[in-house]
Each structure stands twice: as C-alpha cells, then as structure tokens.
C-alpha cells in the first residue's frame, strides 16, 4: 500500500469560480430581498400628517356639549315644612335613626317642644348631637328650616306657627 493519497488536482480557474460563486450567490439573494422589500414599501403611500383622519376625528369627538346660560329667577319662595321634612328630615326622623325623635311621637318630642320654637329652630340650623347643621342640606334657608321644625313639632303635639 502506498502512503500517498491521490487527490484530484484543482486548477486556479476552479478556485476562482468557487470563490466568486460563494460570494456572488449570497449577495444576489440579499439584493433580491432588498428589491422585494422596496417594492412592498412603494405600494403603501405614507400618511399625510397634515390631512386629518376621519376615523380618528370620529373617535375623539365629544359625546355631548355643555351650554352655560344665565337663569332668571324670581324672588325665592321658601318651601313648605311638609316638603322639607319629606325631602330631608324624614331620613332620620321617620325611623328615629341616631336618637332622632320620630315624627308624631309626643313623648319623645315633649322635652324638645318645652324648650321653645326658637331654640328648636336654632338647633336645627346649627346642628345638635348627631343631627348635622341644616339636616345635612346646606341649601335650605333659615325659613325652610323653621317651616320644617314647626311641621314636625306640630305633628307631635305642639302648636307652633311657621315663619
């Protein structure tokens, strides 16, 4: 056996062609990919930033508008006691919540009625113990509070006259 291996002889021409083929083939693939991407990009026109998009405008349009106008009111007329009691006072005084005397309970109202109408009105305006000032409604006028006090006290045995 011989220690020598027989390899086919490579010529310079074969080496040059192999090197060129190894470099040109990947380069050709890259160029083709770039051309394809550029062709896709040419089909998509860029959005004009100056031109508003109707869909975006529709999505961000306000749902409603508010118009502020002056309201011409006549002179204020105090609400009657029954209306104030129904709207505000009955929340506690109908059920006796937090120790509030129930409307119509003469026994619970007697010590309060004995203090006098003006004292009861001041307690209702300023608040006392668990009762908040103005029954928790700051929009009530002093006259409306007085009407409500007279209405509740009269339902419980007093004979106060509302202002």
VOSEMI-623182 format. One record per residue: x, y, z of N, C-alpha, C, O in turn; chain; residue number from 1; residue in one letter. Coordinates in pm, whole numbers. Layout:
    n.xx    n.yy    n.zz   ca.xx   ca.yy   ca.zz    c.xx    c.yy    c.zz    o.xx    o.yy    o.zz  chaine  num  residu
       X       Y       Z       X       Y       Z       X       Y       Z       X       Y       Z       A  NUM       A
...
***
This chain:
    n.xx    n.yy    n.zz   ca.xx   ca.yy   ca.zz    c.xx    c.yy    c.zz    o.xx    o.yy    o.zz  chaine  num  residu
      82    -116       0       0       0       0      87     123       0     201     129      46       A    1       X
      26     215     -53     108     332     -61      65     433      44     -51     439      83       A    2       X
     159     512      88     130     614     189      78     743     125      53     841     195       A    3       X
      63     743       4      27     864     -68    -118     855    -113    -161     753    -166       A    4       X
    -192     960     -92    -331     966    -136    -336    1041    -267    -259    1133    -291       A    5       X
    -426    1000    -347    -441    1069    -475    -562    1163    -468    -677    1120    -457       A    6       X
    -533    1287    -474    -640    1388    -476    -647    1445    -617    -546    1459    -685       A    7       X
    -770    1477    -660    -777    1539    -792    -712    1677    -786    -721    1744    -683       A    8       X
    -652    1718    -887    -580    1844    -890    -679    1956    -916    -760    1946   -1009       A    9       X
    -677    2065    -835    -763    2180    -853    -685    2286    -929    -568    2315    -902       A   10       X
    -755    2340   -1024    -690    2442   -1103    -724    2579   -1048    -815    2592    -966       A   11       X
    -654    2680   -1091    -678    2818   -1048    -817    2862   -1095    -888    2933   -1024       A   12       X
    -852    2819   -1212    -982    2854   -1267   -1094    2802   -1176   -1191    2873   -1151       A   13       X
   -1081    2681   -1127   -1182    2622   -1039   -1188    2697    -905   -1297    2718    -852       A   14       X
   -1077    2738    -852   -1072    2811    -725   -1139    2947    -742   -1219    2987    -657       A   15       X
   -1107    3017    -849   -1165    3149    -872   -1317    3138    -889   -1391    3218    -832       A   16       X
   -1363    3041    -964   -1507    3022    -983   -1576    2986    -851   -1688    3032    -826       A   17       X
   -1515    2906    -770   -1573    2867    -640   -1584    2988    -548   -1686    3006    -482       A   18       X
   -1480    3070    -543   -1481    3188    -457   -1588    3287    -507   -1667    3339    -428       A   19       X
   -1589    3311    -637   -1689    3403    -691   -1831    3350    -668   -1920    3427    -633       A   20       X
   -1853    3223    -687   -1985    3164    -663   -2025    3175    -517   -2141    3200    -486       A   21       X
   -1931    3156    -426   -1959    3165    -283   -1989    3306    -238   -2060    3325    -139       A   22       X
   -1936    3406    -308   -1962    3545    -270   -2081    3604    -345   -2160    3679    -288       A   23       X
   -2094    3569    -471   -2199    3630    -552   -2337    3573    -518   -2434    3648    -518       A   24       X
   -2348    3446    -490   -2479    3386    -461   -2546    3452    -340   -2662    3492    -351       A   25       X
   -2480    3466    -224   -2545    3534    -111   -2573    3682    -142   -2675    3735    -100       A   26       X
   -2482    3746    -213   -2501    3886    -248   -2624    3901    -337   -2702    3996    -320       A   27       X
   -2642    3811    -429   -2758    3812    -517   -2888    3792    -438   -2988    3858    -466       A   28       X
   -2887    3704    -340   -3005    3681    -255   -3037    3808    -175   -3154    3844    -163       A   29       X
   -2937    3874    -120   -2958    3997     -42   -3017    4107    -131   -3111    4175     -90       A   30       X
   -2963    4124    -251   -3013    4225    -343   -3158    4197    -379   -3239    4290    -384       A   31       X
   -3193    4073    -403   -3330    4038    -437   -3426    4066    -321   -3538    4113    -342       A   32       X
   -3383    4038    -198   -3466    4068     -80   -3488    4219     -65   -3599    4262     -34       A   33       X
   -3383    4297     -86   -3396    4443     -75   -3493    4495    -181   -3577    4579    -151       A   34       X
   -3481    4446    -303   -3571    4489    -410   -3715    4452    -376   -3807    4531    -401       A   35       X
   -3737    4334    -320   -3872    4291    -285   -3930    4381    -175   -4046    4422    -183       A   36       X
   -3851    4410     -71   -3898    4496      38   -3928    4636     -14   -4029    4695      23       A   37       X
   -3842    4689     -98   -3865    4823    -153   -3992    4825    -238   -4065    4924    -239       A   38       X
   -4018    4718    -310   -4139    4709    -391   -4263    4707    -304   -4365    4767    -341       A   39       X
   -4257    4640    -191   -4371    4637    -100   -4394    4776     -41   -4508    4821     -30       A   40       X
   -4286    4845      -3   -4298    4977      56   -4353    5079     -42   -4422    5173      -2       A   41       X
   -4323    5063    -172   -4373    5157    -271   -4524    5148    -285   -4588    5247    -321       A   42       X
   -4583    5032    -256   -4728    5015    -268   -4803    5086    -157   -4922    5115    -172       A   43       X
   -4737    5114     -45   -4800    5181      69   -4761    5327      68   -4645    5362      87       A   44       X
   -4860    5412      46   -4833    5554      47   -4826    5601     192   -4909    5561     274       A   45       X
   -4732    5685     225   -4724    5734     363   -4842    5828     392   -4890    5898     303       A   46       X
   -4888    5826     517   -4997    5914     558   -4948    6057     561   -4837    6086     604       A   47       X
   -5033    6145     514   -5000    6287     517   -5033    6339     657   -5150    6337     697       A   48       X
   -4934    6386     732   -4962    6430     869   -5051    6555     874   -5113    6581     977       A   49       X
   -5059    6629     767   -5143    6748     764   -5290    6715     738   -5378    6795     770       A   50       X
   -5316    6599     681   -5452    6559     645   -5514    6484     763   -5464    6378     800       A   51       X
   -5622    6536     823   -5682    6466     938   -5749    6335     896   -5804    6322     788       A   52       X
   -5741    6241     986   -5800    6111     961   -5944    6114    1013   -5966    6139    1132       A   53       X
   -6039    6089     928   -6181    6098     965   -6218    6000    1076   -6299    6033    1163       A   54       X
   -6161    5881    1074   -6193    5781    1177   -6143    5826    1313   -6212    5808    1414       A   55       X
   -6025    5884    1317   -5970    5933    1445   -6056    6048    1496   -6088    6055    1614       A   56       X
   -6093    6138    1406   -6178    6250    1447   -6311    6202    1503   -6361    6257    1601       A   57       X
   -6368    6100    1442   -6496    6047    1491   -6479    5983    1628   -6568    5992    1712       A   58       X
   -6366    5918    1651   -6344    5851    1780   -6320    5949    1894   -6357    5921    2008       A   59       X
   -6260    6063    1865   -6228    6156    1973   -6326    6273    1981   -6306    6366    2059       A   60       X
   -6430    6269    1900   -6530    6375    1904   -6604    6372    2038   -6629    6264    2091       A   61       X
   -6639    6488    2093   -6712    6490    2220   -6849    6427    2205   -6914    6437    2101       A   62       X
   -6892    6361    2312   -7021    6294    2312   -7134    6395    2330   -7242    6380    2273       A   63       X
   -7108    6496    2410   -7211    6596    2438   -7146    6733    2453   -7023    6743    2462       A   64       X
   -7225    6834    2455   -7175    6968    2477   -7251    7030    2594   -7363    6990    2625       A   65       X
   -7188    7126    2657   -7249    7194    2770   -7264    7341    2733   -7169    7405    2688       A   66       X
   -7381    7391    2751   -7406    7532    2726   -7440    7597    2860   -7529    7553    2931       A   67       X
   -7368    7702    2891   -7390    7774    3016   -7475    7897    2984   -7440    7977    2898       A   68       X
   -7583    7908    3054   -7673    8021    3031   -7721    8073    3166   -7734    7998    3262       A   69       X
   -7745    8200    3170   -7795    8260    3294   -7942    8222    3312   -8021    8223    3218       A   70       X
   -7975    8190    3435   -8113    8154    3467   -8175    8273    3540   -8124    8321    3641       A   71       X
   -8283    8317    3486   -8352    8428    3552   -8451    8370    3652   -8546    8301    3617       A   72       X
   -8425    8401    3777   -8511    8351    3883   -8589    8466    3944   -8541    8580    3951       A   73       X
   -8706    8436    3985   -8785    8535    4057   -8741    8535    4202   -8640    8473    4237       A   74       X
   -8813    8602    4286   -8779    8602    4428   -8792    8461    4487   -8879    8384    4447       A   75       X
   -8704    8431    4581   -8704    8298    4642   -8828    8282    4730   -8863    8371    4808       A   76       X
   -8893    8170    4716   -9008    8137    4800   -8970    8013    4880   -8934    7909    4825       A   77       X
   -8979    8026    5014   -8944    7912    5099   -9038    7795    5075   -9159    7813    5055       A   78       X
   -8980    7676    5079   -9061    7554    5064   -9142    7534    5190   -9099    7571    5299       A   79       X
   -9259    7476    5177   -9339    7448    5297   -9272    7340    5383   -9193    7260    5334       A   80       X
   -9306    7340    5511   -9244    7246    5605   -9260    7101    5565   -9165    7024    5576       A   81       X
   -9377    7063    5519   -9401    6923    5482   -9307    6879    5369   -9257    6766    5370       A   82       X
   -9283    6967    5273   -9195    6933    5161   -9050    6916    5208   -8981    6825    5163       A   83       X
   -9005    7003    5298   -8868    6994    5351   -8853    6867    5434   -8753    6796    5423       A   84       X
   -8952    6839    5518   -8947    6719    5602   -8941    6594    5516   -8862    6504    5542       A   85       X
   -9024    6588    5412   -9027    6471    5324   -8893    6454    5252   -8844    6341    5239       A   86       X
   -8834    6564    5205   -8711    6556    5127   -8587    6534    5212   -8495    6464    5170       A   87       X
   -8582    6593    5333   -8458    6591    5411   -8475    6525    5548   -8408    6427    5579       A   88       X
   -8564    6579    5628   -8572    6542    5770   -8619    6399    5793   -8577    6335    5889       A   89       X
   -8706    6350    5706   -8764    6217    5729   -8661    6105    5719   -8687    5994    5763       A   90       X
   -8545    6133    5661   -8441    6030    5653   -8406    5978    5792   -8379    5859    5809       A   91       X
   -8406    6066    5891   -8376    6024    6028   -8501    6025    6117   -8522    5934    6197       A   92       X
   -8583    6129    6103   -8697    6145    6194   -8812    6050    6166   -8898    6032    6253       A   93       X
   -8819    5989    6051   -8926    5891    6024   -8897    5759    6094   -8989    5691    6140       A   94       X
   -8769    5722    6103   -8731    5594    6162   -8673    5608    6303   -8657    5509    6373       A   95       X
   -8642    5731    6343   -8580    5751    6474   -8432    5716    6473   -8378    5673    6575       A   96       X
   -8368    5734    6360   -8225    5699    6347   -8139    5791    6433   -8166    5910    6445       A   97       X
   -8034    5734    6492   -7936    5806    6573   -8000    5886    6687   -7950    5992    6724       A   98       X
   -8109    5836    6740   -8174    5901    6853   -8265    6017    6815   -8310    6091    6903       A   99       X
   -8292    6035    6688   -8381    6143    6644   -8524    6109    6686   -8567    5995    6667       A  100       X
   -8598    6206    6742   -8737    6178    6780   -8822    6155    6656   -8816    6231    6559       A  101       X
   -8903    6049    6661   -8988    6017    6546   -9099    6121    6533   -9151    6172    6632       A  102       X
   -9133    6150    6409   -9242    6244    6384   -9372    6180    6434   -9405    6068    6398       A  103       X
   -9445    6254    6519   -9571    6203    6574   -9556    6140    6711   -9657    6107    6773       A  104       X
   -9433    6121    6762   -9411    6061    6894   -9411    6173    6998   -9309    6237    7022       A  105       X
   -9527    6196    7058   -9543    6308    7152   -9449    6296    7272   -9397    6396    7320       A  106       X
   -9427    6174    7320   -9340    6154    7436   -9196    6194    7407   -9130    6254    7492       A  107       X
   -9148    6162    7289   -9010    6196    7254   -8995    6344    7223   -8890    6403    7247       A  108       X
   -9100    6406    7171   -9093    6547    7133   -9124    6641    7250   -9083    6757    7245       A  109       X
   -9193    6596    7354   -9236    6684    7464   -9120    6763    7526   -9132    6884    7541       A  110       X
   -9005    6698    7563   -8897    6778    7622   -8840    6880    7523   -8795    6987    7564       A  111       X
   -8842    6849    7398   -8788    6941    7297   -8885    7057    7274   -8844    7173    7262       A  112       X
   -9015    7025    7268   -9116    7129    7248   -9114    7227    7365   -9138    7347    7346       A  113       X
   -9087    7177    7486   -9085    7264    7604   -8969    7365    7599   -8973    7466    7669       A  114       X
   -8867    7339    7516   -8755    7433    7503   -8795    7556    7421   -8729    7660    7428       A  115       X
   -8902    7545    7345   -8949    7659    7267   -8913    7648    7120   -8818    7581    7080       A  116       X
   -8994    7716    7042   -8980    7711    6896   -8845    7767    6850   -8778    7704    6767       A  117       X
   -8805    7883    6902   -8679    7946    6858   -8558    7858    6889   -8466    7849    6808       A  118       X
   -8558    7793    7004   -8447    7704    7040   -8441    7585    6946   -8333    7547    6900       A  119       X
   -8557    7526    6915   -8560    7413    6822   -8510    7455    6683   -8438    7380    6617       A  120       X
   -8550    7574    6640   -8506    7622    6509   -8354    7642    6509   -8287    7604    6413       A  121       X
   -8299    7700    6615   -8153    7720    6623   -8078    7587    6625   -7973    7574    6563       A  122       X
   -8131    7488    6697   -8069    7356    6698   -8070    7295    6558   -7972    7233    6516       A  123       X
   -8180    7314    6486   -8189    7259    6350   -8094    7331    6255   -8036    7268    6166       A  124       X
   -8078    7462    6272   -7989    7538    6184   -7843    7507    6212   -7765    7485    6120       A  125       X
   -7805    7504    6340   -7665    7485    6377   -7627    7338    6395   -7509    7303    6388       A  126       X
   -7725    7253    6417   -7697    7111    6444   -7683    7087    6592   -7641    7176    6667       A  127       X
   -7718    6968    6635   -7707    6932    6777   -7688    6781    6786   -7755    6705    6715       A  128       X
   -7598    6739    6872   -7564    6597    6889   -7540    6529    6753   -7450    6571    6680       A  129       X
   -7617    6428    6719   -7594    6354    6594   -7655    6422    6472   -7629    6381    6359       A  130       X
   -7735    6526    6494   -7800    6593    6381   -7706    6696    6319   -7657    6785    6389       A  131       X
   -7681    6685    6189   -7594    6783    6123   -7666    6917    6106   -7789    6923    6109       A  132       X
   -7590    7022    6088   -7648    7153    6064   -7736    7148    5940   -7702    7087    5839       A  133       X
   -7851    7214    5949   -7949    7220    5840   -7992    7081    5793   -8030    7064    5677       A  134       X
   -7985    6983    5881   -8027    6848    5847   -7940    6784    5741   -7978    6684    5680       A  135       X
   -7822    6842    5718   -7731    6788    5617   -7750    6848    5479   -7680    6810    5385       A  136       X
   -7843    6942    5464   -7866    7007    5334   -7835    7156    5347   -7919    7232    5395       A  137       X
   -7716    7198    5305   -7677    7338    5322   -7757    7435    5235   -7748    7556    5254       A  138       X
   -7835    7384    5140   -7912    7471    5051   -8042    7521    5115   -8106    7611    5061       A  139       X
   -8080    7463    5227   -8205    7506    5292   -8186    7643    5357   -8083    7670    5419       A  140       X
   -8286    7728    5342   -8281    7860    5406   -8328    7848    5551   -8385    7746    5592       A  141       X
   -8303    7954    5627   -8349    7954    5767   -8501    7942    5773   -8555    7875    5861       A  142       X
   -8570    8007    5680   -8717    7999    5678   -8765    7858    5650   -8863    7814    5711       A  143       X
   -8699    7787    5560   -8738    7649    5529   -8713    7558    5648   -8792    7468    5676       A  144       X
   -8602    7582    5718   -8573    7503    5840   -8682    7530    5944   -8733    7437    6007       A  145       X
   -8718    7656    5961   -8821    7692    6059   -8955    7627    6021   -9027    7579    6109       A  146       X
   -8988    7626    5894   -9113    7562    5849   -9111    7412    5881   -9212    7357    5925       A  147       X
   -8997    7348    5859   -8986    7204    5885   -8997    7175    6034   -9063    7079    6073       A  148       X
   -8933    7257    6117   -8940    7238    6263   -9085    7252    6309   -9134    7171    6387       A  149       X
   -9154    7355    6262   -9294    7376    6301   -9379    7257    6256   -9465    7211    6331       A  150       X
   -9358    7208    6136   -9437    7096    6084   -9417    6971    6170   -9514    6906    6209       A  151       X
   -9290    6935    6200   -9263    6813    6278   -9314    6827    6421   -9375    6735    6476       A  152       X
   -9289    6944    6481   -9332    6963    6620   -9485    6963    6629   -9541    6906    6723       A  153       X
   -9551    7024    6535   -9699    7028    6536   -9757    6888    6515   -9863    6858    6571       A  154       X
   -9691    6803    6437   -9737    6665    6420   -9718    6585    6549   -9777    6478    6566       A  155       X
   -9635    6639    6639   -9604    6567    6763   -9663    6635    6886   -9621    6606    6997       A  156       X
   -9759    6725    6868   -9829    6781    6982   -9807    6928    7006   -9872    6982    7096       A  157       X
   -9724    6996    6935   -9701    7140    6955   -9803    7219    6874   -9880    7165    6795       A  158       X
   -9801    7349    6896   -9888    7437    6816   -9808    7559    6773   -9848    7673    6795       A  159       X
   -9692    7532    6709   -9605    7641    6662   -9658    7695    6530   -9722    7623    6452       A  160       X
   -9631    7823    6507   -9667    7884    6379   -9537    7902    6300   -9441    7960    6350       A  161       X
   -9535    7851    6178   -9417    7864    6093   -9397    8010    6055   -9492    8087    6044       A  162       X
   -9273    8046    6035   -9241    8185    5999   -9288    8216    5860   -9270    8328    5812       A  163       X
***
